[in-house]
Amino acid sequence: VDQSKEIIAGGTYLSGSDPAVVFAPGAAGSGTASGAAVDGPFMLEVAWPGGARTVVEGVRANRIYEIYESGAVAVAAPDQDAAGASMAMDADVMTIGLFGEAPVDHVHAENAYPDFSYQPLHPYRLSRLGPGMAWFDGDGDGVDELFVGGGAESGTVRLGWSGDRLAPVASGALSTSDGRDGAGIVGWWENGIARLAVARSSHERAPTPAGEGDAVTIYAFDGATPRRVGGIPAWDSSVGALAMADVDGDGLLDLFVGGRSERDRWPAPASSRLFLNRGEGRFEADESAARVLDRIGLVTGAVFTDLDGDARPELALAREWGTVVVLAREGQTWVDVSERWGVPTVAGWWNGVTAGDLDADGRMDLVVTNWGRNHLYASTSDAEHPTRIRYGDLDGDGDVQVIETYDGGTAAGEVPRRSFSMLWNEFPFIQDRVKTYEAFASSSVEEIFGGRLSETAVVEAAAFDHVVLFNREGRFDVQPLPDEAQRAPAFHVSVADVDGDGNEDVVLSQNFFAYQLETPRSDAGRGLLLRGDGTGALSAVDASVSGIRVWGEQRGGALGDVDRDGRLDWAVSQNGAATRLLKNVAGTPGLRVLLRGPATNPQGVGAQLRLETSSGPGPVREIHAGSGYWSMDSVVPVLAAPGESATLWVRWPDGRERRYPVPEGAAEVEVVFEGGESVDSGGAS
């Protein structure tokens, strides 16, 4: 029988254990007939905090062993095959890790806000949901900068690559705070001018009249310095996610703004908006989308993606206390096509959504993050017994109160999740119906609150797995992400080939700490790389191989080749903690593709790309402006190096398809929309 023990310092009540570890070899007769197992020999293995291991063979009972770390042997990774993963990475990756740490001179500043003073029974703090981030080349020098949202008392930060680190550069008007948290961020070029849109969460601001203040602030870059050039007026919903695509076919990128919540009325459904781009940074509301987006729910993530191959983008939305939603523009009207696509009808706490071709069949699949299985709510919920919140003005004071409930598995049926003392502090009237803790323990929520429940609305959730929705020619096949991913909540998700093997991988940001005091924090994640095999199967990569070790509350994330070495680097934001840049140091360098689209969309947002070689086509990569959770990956895709002369298939956002030759050994190609034949093999080796 294997035995294991961990040496800890403290961690128990006012106490600390002896660091000496004792193992029990077994009582006489418990082993072989001769009793030989009592004395051994045994094998002792020590896993040191730095990742090295010491193995001692021939260990015997009734002895003391002193083991020194100086004799330990570095071990690249645990046996990935035993964990269900196939890791055929090259020796460099296995030895030093795929990602290495690069310095970032930025710490997200989260201001204190008394969420629970306004909704005392809210399960978590809505003020701790950011920040988002974006890779975007704002000054046009060919190198992406990293833009990171700020707290309510700090502006958006712009970080530039200086050769060995990310450091602040001229932020201009971005650095000005208006008392609102920065949320989603997207950037785009239009007619020679770079522009940036920053969503403004109004959760921490007192309600203002409709149209007062910005829901989204628009900036333009005068050379290297951004200035405010306009804004989208606020409405009654605090906003979060942003995503862009040309939805009306005029060549300009239009803007979706996701409504995250209504201040102090959570979880009442919020309203989202779609704005049509009229040029020069001016946007006007798309009334054709208003019907489907009004009170659509608590939108957490958004991505525009072409699911059916008609060169017109659908809009996929992740929602808290709701299902994943797919919307399509049919004629001049937006409609909900979720049922048509077979989107699961079980509600969840969905966080982020992106699109990628995980099984290399040429169709966009969706990856949607959730809260995983390793938390209080998942352990007491399933499709037949969802976790619920009843909400409304139960005491007549005009405020929205919430009551968390679940199926208690007893004759009482639906019972409150929160304690008697917490409930009577918020609802003193319940003491007229339930006078003792014993009575409370055996009472249903109906018995506790009586007829006042008729004044409440209900939301529920039973799906907590992170999932992939595989696109099977018009219908989704839903598969959970690997078990390792389910151990923590995930927010941002990116899809790309990060190790350079030709298959699309998935990267997740994880963790959430800001629950109410009775709920333990969700901190089992360090960020996670899921390696794809090209068939749609994903396997979790141990941190000793991936190099991803981010311990805090990760939120936004973004993939981009910041140093232009042909490897995708991973930036991740943390709430109230340091921004991290994980430099890709051991992946196989790939092919950088520079799209040169028309003046109104020179980055080719909405385009799809695919390398075709003698062995067949690779996965399709789609260019997004806004995806995952409040974030934006670089619009410069890096595809797996073909190793031979190849053809690059591009379907431009207007539906025109072109094929461009890729010379053998090319490290970077530039493809131009007009002629369709210009290829620059700069950097070929």
C-alpha positions in Angstrom: 0.0 0.0 0.0 1.4 3.4 -1.0 1.6 6.0 1.8 2.2 9.7 1.4 2.7 12.6 3.7 3.3 16.3 3.2 5.6 18.4 5.5 4.0 21.7 6.4 5.0 24.6 8.6 2.1 25.5 10.8 -1.3 25.3 9.2 -3.0 23.7 12.2 -4.7 25.4 15.1 -1.9 27.5 16.9 0.4 24.5 16.3 3.1 23.0 14.1 4.0 19.4 13.6 7.5 17.8 13.9 9.0 17.9 10.4 10.2 14.3 10.9 7.9 11.9 9.1 7.1 8.4 10.3 5.6 5.6 8.1 4.0 2.4 9.3 5.4 -0.7 7.4 2.6 -3.0 8.5 1.9 -5.5 11.3 3.4 -8.9 11.4 1.6 -11.3 9.1 0.2 -8.5 6.9 2.6 -9.2 4.1 3.8 -12.5 2.8 3.4 -15.7 4.7 6.9 -15.3 6.0 6.1 -11.8 7.3 8.9 -10.3 5.1 6.9 -7.3 4.2 7.2 -6.0 7.8 10.9 -5.1 7.4 10.9 -4.2 3.7 12.7 -3.5 1.5 10.7 -0.4 0.6 11.2 2.5 -1.8 11.1 6.0 -0.5 10.5 9.0 -2.8 10.8 12.7 -1.8 9.3 15.4 -4.1 11.1 18.6 -3.2 9.3 22.0 -3.5 11.6 23.1 -6.4 10.4 20.1 -8.5 13.4 17.8 -8.0 13.0 14.3 -6.6 15.1 12.0 -4.5 14.5 8.2 -4.6 15.9 5.9 -2.0 15.8 2.2 -2.7 16.1 -0.6 -0.1 14.5 1.2 2.8 14.0 -0.9 5.9 11.7 -0.6 8.9 13.0 0.6 12.3 15.5 3.0 10.9 16.0 6.7 10.6 16.8 8.2 7.2 18.2 11.7 6.7 17.7 12.9 3.1 19.4 15.9 1.6 18.0 17.9 -1.3 21.6 18.4 -2.6 21.5 14.9 -3.9 18.1 15.2 -5.6 17.7 14.7 -9.4 15.8 17.2 -11.5 12.7 15.5 -13.0 11.2 17.2 -16.0 7.6 16.0 -15.5 5.5 13.4 -13.9 4.5 10.4 -16.0 2.0 12.2 -18.3 0.9 8.9 -19.9 -0.2 7.7 -16.5 -2.3 10.8 -16.1 -4.0 10.2 -19.4 -1.9 12.7 -21.4 0.3 12.0 -24.3 3.3 14.3 -24.1 5.6 13.9 -27.1 7.2 17.4 -26.6 10.8 17.9 -27.5 13.6 17.7 -24.9 13.8 21.4 -24.4 10.2 21.7 -23.3 10.5 18.7 -21.0 13.6 20.1 -19.4 13.0 23.8 -19.0 9.2 24.1 -19.5 7.3 25.6 -22.4 6.9 29.0 -20.8 9.3 31.0 -18.7 8.7 34.1 -16.6 9.4 37.6 -18.1 9.3 40.7 -15.8 6.2 42.9 -15.9 6.2 46.3 -14.2 2.6 46.4 -13.3 0.3 45.4 -10.4 -3.4 45.7 -10.7 -4.8 48.0 -8.0 -8.2 46.9 -6.7 -9.9 49.4 -4.5 -11.9 48.4 -1.5 -15.7 48.3 -2.1 -18.4 47.2 0.4 -20.4 44.9 -1.9 -22.1 43.1 1.0 -23.3 46.4 2.5 -25.7 46.7 -0.5 -26.6 43.1 -1.0 -25.6 41.3 2.2 -26.5 37.8 1.0 -24.7 38.1 -2.3 -22.6 34.9 -2.7 -19.5 36.8 -3.9 -18.1 40.3 -4.7 -19.1 41.7 -8.1 -16.4 44.3 -7.6 -13.6 41.7 -8.1 -14.3 40.6 -11.6 -11.5 42.3 -13.5 -9.3 43.2 -15.1 -9.4 42.4 -18.8 -6.5 42.8 -21.2 -5.6 43.1 -24.9 -2.6 42.6 -27.1 -2.8 45.5 -29.6 -0.3 47.5 -31.8 -1.5 51.0 -31.0 1.4 52.9 -32.4 1.8 50.9 -35.6 5.4 49.9 -35.1 4.6 46.2 -35.7 5.0 45.2 -32.0 2.0 44.6 -29.9 1.5 46.5 -26.6 -0.4 45.0 -23.7 -3.3 47.0 -22.4 -4.6 46.1 -18.9 -7.8 47.4 -17.3 -7.6 49.3 -14.1 -9.6 49.5 -10.9 -12.1 52.2 -10.2 -9.3 54.5 -8.9 -6.8 53.8 -11.7 -6.9 54.0 -15.4 -6.0 51.5 -18.2 -2.3 50.7 -18.3 -0.3 50.4 -21.5 2.8 48.2 -21.4 5.4 47.9 -24.1 8.1 45.3 -24.7 11.6 46.6 -24.1 13.5 43.6 -25.1 13.4 41.7 -21.8 10.4 43.0 -19.9 7.0 44.7 -20.2 7.1 48.2 -18.8 4.7 51.2 -18.9 4.7 53.5 -21.9 2.9 56.7 -22.7 -0.8 56.1 -21.9 -2.2 59.5 -22.4 -5.9 59.7 -21.7 -6.0 56.0 -20.9 -4.5 56.7 -17.5 -7.4 58.9 -16.4 -9.9 57.2 -14.1 -13.6 58.1 -14.1 -14.4 56.1 -10.9 -15.4 53.0 -12.8 -13.6 49.7 -13.1 -12.1 49.0 -16.5 -13.6 45.8 -18.0 -13.4 44.4 -21.5 -10.8 45.9 -23.9 -10.6 45.7 -27.7 -8.5 47.5 -30.3 -8.8 48.0 -34.1 -7.4 50.0 -36.9 -9.6 52.0 -39.3 -8.6 54.2 -42.1 -5.0 54.6 -40.8 -6.0 55.3 -37.2 -5.6 53.0 -34.3 -8.5 52.9 -31.8 -9.2 51.3 -28.5 -12.5 50.6 -26.7 -12.5 50.2 -22.9 -15.7 49.0 -21.2 -16.5 50.8 -17.9 -18.2 48.8 -15.1 -20.6 51.0 -13.2 -21.1 48.4 -10.4 -19.3 50.7 -7.9 -21.0 53.9 -9.0 -24.3 55.3 -7.7 -27.0 54.9 -10.3 -27.0 57.8 -12.9 -29.6 58.8 -15.4 -29.5 56.9 -18.7 -26.9 58.4 -21.0 -24.8 59.9 -18.3 -21.2 58.8 -18.4 -19.6 56.2 -20.6 -20.5 52.5 -20.8 -17.6 52.3 -23.3 -14.9 54.9 -23.8 -13.3 55.2 -27.3 -9.7 56.3 -27.7 -7.7 57.1 -30.8 -3.9 57.2 -31.1 -2.2 60.4 -32.2 1.1 58.8 -33.1 2.0 57.0 -29.9 -0.3 58.8 -27.5 -4.0 57.8 -27.0 -6.7 60.4 -26.5 -10.4 60.1 -25.8 -12.5 60.7 -28.9 -15.9 59.6 -27.8 -17.9 57.2 -25.8 -21.0 55.0 -25.8 -23.5 56.4 -23.2 -24.2 54.2 -20.2 -27.6 52.5 -19.7 -29.0 50.8 -16.6 -26.7 47.8 -16.9 -23.1 47.6 -15.7 -21.0 46.3 -18.7 -18.2 43.8 -19.1 -17.5 41.9 -22.3 -16.6 43.5 -25.6 -16.4 41.9 -29.1 -16.1 43.3 -32.6 -17.0 42.0 -36.1 -18.5 43.4 -39.3 -22.1 42.3 -38.8 -23.8 44.4 -41.5 -21.3 43.8 -44.4 -20.2 47.5 -44.8 -16.5 46.7 -44.0 -16.5 48.5 -40.7 -16.1 46.6 -37.4 -19.3 46.8 -35.2 -19.2 46.5 -31.4 -21.1 44.2 -29.0 -21.2 45.4 -25.4 -22.3 42.8 -22.8 -24.4 43.8 -19.9 -22.9 42.1 -16.8 -25.4 43.1 -14.1 -27.6 45.9 -12.8 -26.2 47.7 -9.8 -27.6 46.3 -6.5 -30.2 44.3 -8.4 -28.2 41.1 -9.1 -29.2 38.5 -10.4 -31.9 40.4 -12.3 -31.3 40.1 -16.0 -29.1 42.8 -17.5 -29.4 44.3 -21.1 -26.7 44.1 -23.7 -26.3 46.3 -26.8 -25.0 46.0 -30.3 -23.6 49.2 -31.9 -23.0 49.7 -35.7 -19.8 51.5 -36.7 -20.5 54.6 -38.7 -16.9 55.5 -39.1 -14.4 57.8 -37.3 -15.1 56.2 -33.9 -18.9 56.9 -34.1 -21.3 54.1 -33.1 -25.1 53.9 -33.1 -27.3 51.4 -31.5 -28.5 48.5 -33.8 -32.2 48.5 -33.1 -32.6 45.2 -35.0 -30.7 43.5 -32.1 -32.4 45.3 -29.3 -35.3 42.9 -29.0 -33.1 39.8 -28.5 -30.5 41.6 -26.3 -32.8 43.5 -24.0 -32.8 41.7 -20.6 -30.8 38.8 -22.2 -29.2 38.0 -18.8 -25.9 38.3 -17.0 -23.4 38.2 -20.0 -19.9 37.3 -18.9 -18.1 36.6 -22.2 -18.6 37.1 -25.9 -17.0 36.2 -29.2 -18.0 36.7 -32.9 -17.4 33.5 -34.9 -18.6 32.0 -38.2 -20.1 28.7 -37.1 -21.8 27.7 -40.3 -19.3 28.8 -42.9 -21.3 31.4 -44.6 -18.8 34.2 -44.0 -21.2 36.0 -41.6 -20.4 36.0 -37.9 -22.6 34.5 -35.3 -22.4 35.9 -31.7 -21.7 33.4 -28.9 -22.4 34.5 -25.4 -21.5 33.1 -22.0 -24.0 33.9 -19.2 -24.1 33.6 -15.5 -27.3 31.9 -14.2 -28.1 31.0 -17.8 -27.3 28.9 -20.8 -24.7 29.6 -23.5 -26.4 31.5 -26.3 -25.8 31.7 -30.0 -27.3 34.6 -31.9 -27.4 35.0 -35.7 -28.4 37.9 -38.0 -31.0 36.6 -40.5 -31.9 39.3 -42.9 -32.1 42.5 -40.9 -33.0 40.8 -37.6 -31.0 39.1 -34.9 -32.5 35.8 -33.7 -31.6 33.2 -31.0 -30.4 30.0 -32.8 -29.2 28.2 -29.7 -31.9 25.5 -29.9 -31.2 25.0 -33.6 -27.5 24.4 -32.8 -28.3 22.0 -29.9 -26.8 24.2 -27.2 -27.3 22.6 -23.8 -30.4 23.9 -22.1 -29.0 23.4 -18.5 -28.0 26.8 -17.0 -24.6 27.3 -15.5 -22.3 30.0 -14.2 -20.5 30.4 -17.5 -17.6 32.9 -17.6 -15.8 33.1 -20.9 -16.2 31.8 -24.5 -13.9 31.6 -27.5 -13.8 29.7 -30.8 -11.2 27.5 -32.4 -10.9 24.5 -34.6 -9.8 21.9 -32.0 -10.5 18.8 -34.2 -9.1 20.3 -37.4 -12.2 19.7 -39.4 -12.4 23.3 -40.7 -15.3 24.3 -38.5 -15.2 26.6 -35.4 -15.8 24.9 -32.1 -16.7 26.8 -28.9 -14.8 26.5 -25.6 -16.7 27.8 -22.6 -15.4 28.3 -19.1 -17.4 27.8 -16.0 -16.8 27.2 -12.2 -15.7 23.6 -12.4 -16.6 20.8 -9.9 -14.4 21.7 -7.0 -16.6 24.1 -5.1 -19.5 24.2 -2.7 -22.3 24.7 -5.2 -21.3 21.9 -7.6 -21.2 19.4 -4.8 -24.9 20.0 -4.0 -26.3 20.4 -7.5 -27.3 18.4 -10.5 -29.7 18.7 -13.4 -32.6 17.5 -11.3 -31.6 19.4 -8.2 -30.1 22.7 -9.3 -28.7 25.4 -7.0 -31.1 28.4 -7.0 -31.4 32.0 -6.0 -34.7 33.5 -5.2 -34.6 37.3 -5.5 -36.8 40.3 -5.1 -37.9 43.0 -2.6 -39.0 40.7 0.3 -39.2 43.4 2.9 -40.7 46.2 0.9 -37.8 48.7 1.1 -37.2 48.8 -2.6 -34.0 46.8 -2.6 -33.4 43.5 -4.2 -32.5 40.7 -1.7 -31.3 37.3 -2.5 -31.9 33.9 -0.9 -29.6 31.0 -2.0 -31.3 27.6 -1.9 -30.7 24.0 -2.8 -32.3 20.6 -2.4 -31.3 19.5 1.1 -31.9 15.8 0.4 -34.5 15.7 3.2 -38.2 15.8 3.5 -38.0 19.6 3.8 -37.0 19.8 0.1 -35.7 23.2 -1.0 -33.7 24.7 1.9 -31.7 27.9 2.4 -28.0 27.7 1.8 -27.0 30.4 4.3 -27.1 30.2 8.0 -30.0 31.1 10.3 -28.1 34.1 11.8 -27.2 35.4 8.3 -30.8 35.2 7.2 -32.4 36.8 10.3 -30.0 39.7 10.1 -31.2 40.4 6.6 -34.8 39.3 7.1 -35.8 39.9 10.8 -39.4 38.9 10.1 -38.4 35.2 9.7 -38.1 34.9 13.5 -41.9 35.2 13.6 -42.1 31.9 11.7 -38.9 30.0 12.8 -37.8 30.7 16.4 -35.0 28.2 17.0 -32.0 26.8 15.2 -33.6 23.3 15.5 -36.8 24.5 13.8 -34.7 26.2 11.1 -32.7 23.1 10.4 -35.9 21.1 9.6 -37.7 23.9 7.7 -38.0 24.4 4.0 -37.5 27.8 2.4 -41.3 28.0 1.9 -41.9 27.4 5.6 -39.3 30.0 6.6 -40.5 32.8 4.3 -44.1 31.9 3.7 -46.1 33.9 1.2 -43.3 36.4 0.7 -41.7 34.0 -1.7 -44.5 34.7 -4.2 -42.9 38.1 -4.7 -39.6 36.7 -5.8 -38.2 35.6 -9.2 -35.9 32.5 -9.5 -32.7 31.7 -11.3 -31.0 28.4 -11.2 -27.8 26.6 -12.3 -26.8 22.9 -12.5 -24.0 22.9 -15.1 -20.6 23.7 -13.7 -18.2 21.9 -16.0 -15.9 23.8 -18.4 -16.8 22.4 -21.9 -16.1 22.2 -25.6 -19.0 22.5 -28.0 -17.8 20.6 -31.0 -19.3 21.8 -34.3 -20.7 18.8 -36.1 -22.1 20.5 -39.2 -24.8 22.5 -37.6 -25.2 20.8 -34.3 -23.0 20.9 -31.2 -21.5 17.8 -29.5 -20.8 18.8 -25.9 -17.7 17.4 -24.1 -16.3 18.4 -20.8 -12.7 19.6 -20.5 -10.3 17.2 -18.7 -10.7 16.5 -15.0 -7.7 18.6 -14.1 -9.4 21.7 -15.6 -12.5 21.1 -13.4 -10.6 21.6 -10.2 -10.9 25.4 -10.2 -13.1 28.1 -11.8 -11.8 29.4 -15.1 -12.4 32.8 -16.6 -10.4 33.6 -19.8 -9.8 30.9 -22.4 -7.6 31.2 -25.5 -7.2 28.7 -28.4 -4.1 28.5 -30.5 -1.1 26.2 -31.2 1.2 27.3 -28.4 3.7 24.4 -28.6 4.1 24.5 -32.4 3.1 20.9 -33.1 0.3 21.8 -35.6 -2.6 21.1 -33.2 -4.7 23.7 -31.4 -4.2 24.0 -27.7 -6.3 25.6 -24.9 -5.0 28.0 -22.2 -7.1 28.9 -19.1 -6.9 31.6 -16.4 -8.2 30.2 -13.1 -9.3 30.8 -9.4 -11.7 33.0 -7.5 -11.3 34.1 -3.9 -13.9 36.9 -3.3 -16.7 34.8 -1.9 -18.8 35.7 1.1 -17.2 34.6 4.4 -19.0 31.3 4.7 -17.7 30.0 1.4 -14.1 28.7 1.1 -12.1 30.3 -1.8 -11.5 28.5 -5.1 -7.7 28.5 -5.3 -6.8 25.1 -6.8 -5.6 26.5 -10.1 -2.3 27.9 -11.3 -3.4 28.6 -14.9 -3.6 25.6 -17.1 -2.4 24.5 -20.6 -4.5 21.8 -22.3 -2.6 20.2 -25.2 -4.6 19.2 -28.3 -3.9 16.2 -30.4 -5.7 17.4 -33.5 -8.7 15.1 -33.1 -10.4 17.3 -30.4 -8.9 15.4 -27.5 -7.2 17.6 -24.9 -4.8 16.6 -22.1 -3.7 18.7 -19.1 -0.1 19.6 -19.1 1.6 19.5 -15.7 3.1 22.9 -14.5 6.6 21.4 -14.5 6.2 21.0 -18.3 4.1 24.0 -19.2 5.9 26.4 -16.9 2.5 28.0 -16.0 2.4 28.8 -12.3 0.1 31.7 -11.5 -1.3 31.5 -8.0 -3.6 34.4 -7.7 -7.1 35.3 -8.9 -6.5 35.2 -12.7 -9.0 37.0 -14.9 -8.1 38.2 -18.4 -5.7 36.5 -20.6 -4.2 37.0 -24.1 -1.9 35.1 -26.5 0.5 37.1 -28.7 4.0 36.9 -30.0 5.4 39.9 -28.2 9.0 39.4 -29.3 8.2 38.2 -32.8 10.2 34.9 -32.4 7.4 32.8 -33.9 6.2 31.5 -30.5 3.0 32.6 -28.8 3.4 34.2 -25.3 0.7 34.1 -22.6 -0.2 37.2 -20.6 -2.6 36.9 -17.7 -4.1 39.5 -15.4 -4.7 39.0 -11.7 -7.3 40.8 -9.6 -5.4 43.0 -7.1 -2.0 41.4 -8.0 0.8 41.4 -10.5 0.2 41.1 -14.2 2.2 38.1 -15.5 3.9 37.4 -18.8 4.8 33.8 -19.6 7.3 33.9 -22.4 7.2 30.9 -24.7 10.8 29.7 -24.6 10.7 26.1 -25.8 7.9 25.8 -28.3 8.7 25.1 -32.0 8.8 28.4 -33.8 5.9 28.8 -36.2 4.8 31.0 -39.2 3.7 34.5 -38.4 1.0 35.7 -40.7 0.5 39.5 -41.3 -2.9 40.2 -42.8 -3.2 43.4 -44.8 -6.9 43.9 -45.3 -8.8 46.9 -46.6 -8.5 50.3 -45.0 -11.6 49.8 -42.9 -10.4 46.5 -41.4 -6.6 46.3 -42.1 -6.0 43.6 -39.5 -8.5 41.3 -41.1 -10.7 40.8 -38.1 -13.2 38.0 -38.9 -10.8 36.3 -41.5 -10.1 32.6 -41.4 -6.7 31.1 -42.2 -5.5 27.5 -42.9 -2.2 26.0 -43.9 -2.4 23.4 -46.6 0.6 21.0 -47.0 1.3 17.7 -48.8 0.0 15.9 -45.7 -3.3 17.8 -45.7 -4.9 20.9 -44.3 -4.3 22.0 -40.7 -6.8 23.6 -38.3 -8.6 26.8 -39.2 -7.6 29.9 -37.3 -10.0 32.8 -37.0 -9.1 36.4 -36.2 -11.1 37.8 -33.3 -11.3 41.2 -31.7 -12.5 40.3 -28.3 -13.0 36.8 -27.0 -12.7 34.6 -23.9 -13.2 36.8 -20.8 -13.0 40.5 -21.3 -9.8 40.2 -23.4 -8.3 40.2 -26.9 -5.6 37.9 -28.3 -3.1 39.4 -30.8 -4.5 39.7 -34.4 -1.1 38.3 -35.7 -1.7 34.6 -35.8 1.2 32.1 -35.5 0.6 28.9 -37.4 2.7 25.7 -37.1 5.7 25.9 -39.4 4.9 23.7 -42.4 8.5 22.4 -42.9 8.0 22.5 -46.6 6.5 24.8 -49.3 2.8 25.2 -48.5 -0.3 27.1 -49.4 -2.0 29.5 -47.1 -5.8 29.5 -47.5 -7.4 32.8 -46.4 -11.1 33.6 -46.4 -11.3 37.3 -45.9 -14.1 38.9 -43.8 -16.2 39.7 -46.9 -16.2 36.0 -47.9 -13.6 36.1 -50.7 -11.3 33.2 -50.6 -7.7 33.3 -51.7 -4.7 30.9 -51.6 -1.2 32.3 -51.2 2.1 30.4 -51.7 4.3 30.0 -48.6 8.0 29.5 -49.4 9.8 26.7 -47.6 11.5 28.0 -44.5 9.5 31.2 -44.3 9.2 32.5 -40.7 6.8 35.3 -41.6 4.4 36.0 -44.5 2.4 39.1 -45.4 -0.8 38.6 -47.4 -2.5 41.5 -49.0 -6.3 41.7 -49.5 -6.3 43.5 -52.9 -4.0 41.6 -55.2 -4.2 38.3 -53.4 -0.7 37.3 -54.4 1.8 39.4 -52.4 3.9 37.2 -50.1 6.8 38.5 -48.1 9.0 35.7 -46.8 10.9 37.9 -44.5 12.8 36.1 -41.8 13.1 32.9 -43.8 15.9 30.7 -42.5 
